[in-house]
Amino acid sequence: PLWLKHRFDWVSALHCRSCVRLAMVEGGSVDEAKDASACAADDASDGDYVVLWGSYTQIFGVVLQTGAITNNRFGNFHHDDLIGRSYGSKVRPRRGGQWLALLRPNPELVTQSLVHRTQIIYHADISLLLVLLDAQPGRVICEAGTGSGSVSTSFARALRPGGKLFTFEFHQDRQRQAVADFERYGLLDTIVSQHGDVCKEGFANVPDGGVDGIFLDLPMPWLAIPHADKCLAHGGRIVTFSPCIEQIDKTAVEFRRDGRYFDVRMFETLAVNWGVRAEAPAKKKRAVASSVSAGNEADPSSSVGSAIAVDGSGKPQEQPTWLSYQMQMRSHTGYLLVATRSPADERQASESRSS
């Protein structure tokens, strides 16, 4: 589909104005100016938000500033050495330490590197959440419970271009910090962050009946559902995230009240990541290798499971064997509850039957 061609690329711009102006001043054509801008977009610039990747669990988000230094367990990284480097390249500290990969940010990396002001939702649940709400460019989504902004960044990518995310946070200081983060990521054209308690005040400044989907990450989501009725379009969906089954039970009861919602379902997502590493050589394999080097013929049946090969010179070569292992699971155990708002005619019929 056409909207897939407009997937959001975080820091890079399609045309770097400074490069276009420079190419035109030097007598270049418009096409040459665009080529120059494309090249510049592949390099990290002063003021860019970038990700320094060290390992599966060591990921750092940094705003590049001339003269600044980022210190971590891998060493001291001078920003002057990072500015102008191509995304995807290895960067090293000036003295000792280990290298890091300079990467362009995306929602997955932001989720793994952001500061945890609250418990966050990881992409095992976020991916299903985006599917349940059918988040796509041009749609309008409301989120209650901004928290650290992990889900908000994924919503922003899915809704671009033309979409809008209204996100609410009842804690004023956390809301202020979230706005600063969204500005750092370059998402303020898509995200509208507001301070407020939707359970008491509702979804302020949101058009009535103009919202395609609502996500609630609240301690008592059932209190916000009556307010959601005012802004959610008929046929739109609400998804809630709750860590306790008692919360799910109360929310489901509210969904089914007066026939306002139908198709109420619950999901639990558990993601298990697996890695592969070389298996350490066993003593049996070393004993077989010694037997072959001494000129003795080894019975193939006696070396089951070994990986011994002989090169052209007749010397044994041990082939590496690989072992799969379970990696650390990054997931917040919880439940996703989804419900679809009933069309207006069906709701009126349900109200007439109950009366």
N, C-alpha and C positions, 0 to 999 in steps of 0.2 A: 504493500500500500504506500501511497504517496507520503503519508506522515512519517514513515520510517526513515525517509531521506532527510528529515529535519531533526534527527536525534541531537540532543543537546551535548555539545562539546564544551567542557567547563571553561577553561581559561583562554583558549585560543579564539581569536576573532577571524572572520573570513578575510577581512582586509585591514591591514595595519596602516592607518592614515599617514603616519610619519614616513613609512617606506614608500607609499604611493607618491607623496609629495616629493621625496628625495629623488625617486626615479624620474618624475616628470621634470624636475628642475634640471637634472642632468641630461635632458633631451630624450629620454626613453619614451616608448609608446605606452598606451594604457595597459596592454597585455603584459609588457615587461614590468610595469608597476605592480600588477596583480601577482606576477610570479615572485617579485621581491617581497610582497606582503605575505605570500604563502610561506616563503622560506623563514621570514621573521616569526611567523606564528609557531614554528617548530622549536623555537628557542625560548628559554625562560628569561623574562624581563624583570626589571626593577618594579616592585609592587605586585607581582604575580603571587597568587596562592599556589604553592606546589606541595607535593608529597615526597618525602624522603623515605624510601622503603629499605628496611634492613633485613627483615625476616617476617615470617608469618605472624609473629606477635609484636614486632618492633616496627611500627609505622608512625611517622611524624608529619604533621601538617605545619607548614611554615610559610609566612609571608616574606618574600625576598625584599631586603632593604639594603641599600648601599652602606657599607661599613659595619653591618651587623654580623654577629657570630651566633650560630646555633650549637649548643653543647649537648651531647648525649653520650651514651655508653660507647658509641662507635668512634668518638673523637670530637674535635672542635672544627666545625665547618664554617668557613668564611663565606658570607653571601656574595662577596665580590668574585669569588671563584665559581659560584653557581650561575650568576647572571651571565647570559649569553650562551650557556651550554644547551645542547639539544636535549629535549625530553627523551627519556629512555637511556641516557648515558650514565656511566658510573662516575661518581664524584668521590673524592678522597680528601681527608683532612690534610693540612700542611705538614703535620708531624705525626707519624705513627698512625694508629687506629686502623679501621677497616673501611671499605668502600660502602657507599649507599647508592641506590638507584634513584635518579631524579625523574619523577613521574608526573604526568598531568593528572589533576584530581578528577575523580568521578564519585558518585554517591557511595559505591562500595568501599572505596578507600577512605572517604570522609567518615563513614560509620566506624571504621576500625581505628581512626586516628583522632577523633574529636574528644574534647574534654567531657567527662561524664558528670554533668550537673544532676542528672537523674539516672535511674536504670533505663537503658535504651533497648530498642527493638532491633534485632539483627535481620539480615536479608532472608533468612529462612522463612520468617513471617512476612517481611516486607514484600517479597515477590508474590506471595499468595494474596496479600492485601491489595496490591495493584491490580491483580486479575479480578478479584471479587468486585472491586469498585469500577472496573473497566476504565481505568485512568488512561487518557489519551489526549493528544493536543486539542486545544479548544474547549475542553471541559472545565467546569467549575467544581472544586472540591473544598469542603470545610474539614478542618482538623481541630479537635479540642484536646489539649494536652501536648503543647509543643515540646516541652522537656529540653533535651539536648539538641533537638533538630535532626535526629537520624532519619526519621520517616519523611520529614519535610523536604529534605534534599532529593530523595527519590521521587517524591510527588512532583517536584519542580521539573525534573528531567522528563518525566512522563507527560506532563501537561504542556510543555513547550512544543511548538509556538502557539500563541493565542489563548492558552489556558490561564487559570488563576487559582491560587491556593490561598484560602483564608484560614489562618492558623491562630488559635487562642491559647493563652497561658495565664492562669490565675495568679501566679507568683510574679510580681512586678520585676524584681531583679533578674530572674531567669528570662523573662520576656525581653528585657533590655539586652542581655547578653546574646540571646538568640538573634535579635536584629543585627547586632554587630557581626555575628557569624555569617548571616545571610548576605550582608554587604561584602564581607571578605570573599565569599564564594561567587559573588556576582549574580545573585538571585532575586534582588529586590524588585525586578520588573515582573516577576511571576508570583512572588510570595508577599502577601499582606499580613503582617504580624500585628496582633492586638492583645492588649492586656484586659482580661475579664474572666468572670466565672460564668460559663455557659449554663451551669445547672441552676443558677439564680437569675441571671440577666439575659440569657439566651444568646443567639448569634447576632451581635450588633453589626450594623452596616453591611449586612448581607441581603441581597434582593430576595423577597418572598417568592417562593416557588421557582427560584432560578439556580438551585444547587443540584448538581447531578449525583453527588455522593458525599457521605459524611463518615469520618473516622473518629471514634471516641476512645481515647486512652485515659480513662478517668477512674477514680476509686468507686464512684457510684454512677455509672453511665445511665442507669434507668431514669435518673432525675433530669437528664438533658434531652430525653426523647420527646417529651411534649413540646419543647422549644424547637426541636428539629422538624416537627411536623409543619411548622410555618414556612420554612425555607426550602425543604426538600421537595423536588419535583415528583409528581406521581410516576411510579415506576422506578424511582431512584432507590439506591441502597444505602443502608447504614451498616458499618462494620465496627464492632467493639473489640478491644483487646483487654482481657482480664486474667490475672494469674490464679484466681480462685474459682472453683466450680460454683460456689454459692453466689458469686457475682453474676455468673452466667445464668443461673436459675432465675434470679430476680429480674434481670434484663429481658430474658425470654418471656416472662410473664407480662411485662410491660409491652413488649412487641405485639403480643397476641390479644391485648386488651381491645375490645370494640372492633376487632377485625381491621385495624389500621395497617397491619403489616402481615405478609404471608411469606411462605418459603423460608422459615426460620431454621437455620442450620449452624452447627458448630464444627470447627476444625482445630486440630492440634498438629503442629508441624515440628518435626525433629530432624535436623540435618546432621549427618555424620560425615566428616571429612577424613579422607584416607591419603596417606603419603606412601612413598616407595623409597627404600634405601637398600644399599648393598648389604648382603648378609655376611656376617663375620665368618672367616674360614674356620671350619671344624677341625678337630684333631685327626679325625679319620681321613679327611682329605689330605692333610699334610703327610700322614703315614703312607697313603697310596702313592703320593708324589715321590716320596723317598724310595719306595720299592721300584718305581719305574725308572728313576735315575740310576739305580744300582744295576740295571740290566735285567731285572726279573720281569717276567710277563705276568701282568695282573689279570686275574679273571674278571671280565666285565661284570659278572653277576655279583662279585664281592664288593663292588664299589657303586652300588645303587645309590643314587642321589648325589654323587660327586660330579663335578664338572671339570674334568681333566681332559685337555687336548694336547696334541703333540705337534710342534711346529716343524718346519723343514729340516732343522738340524737334529731332530730326534729328542729335543729337550721338552719336558712337559710344561704346558701352560695352563694355569688354572683359570677357568672362565668364571666371571663373577655371577653369583646367583642373587636374586632380588627378593626382598621381603616387604610385604605391605603391612602397614601399622595404622592404627586409629589416631588421628590428630586431635588436638584440643577442640571441643565442640563449643562454638560461640553461638549461643542461643539462649534467650530468656524464656524459660518455661511458662507458657500461658496458652490461652484459648482465644481463637477468633470466632466471634458470633456474627452472623450476617443475616439481614432481613431486608425484604423488598417492600416498598410502600405500595399499598393497594391503590389501584386506579380510583378516580373519584366516583364513578358510577357504582363500582362494587362496594365502596365504603358506604355510600348512601343507602344501597340496598341492605347492607348489614345493619345500619342504624334503624331502618324502618322495621326490620324483622325483630330487633331487640325491643323496640317500643311497642 
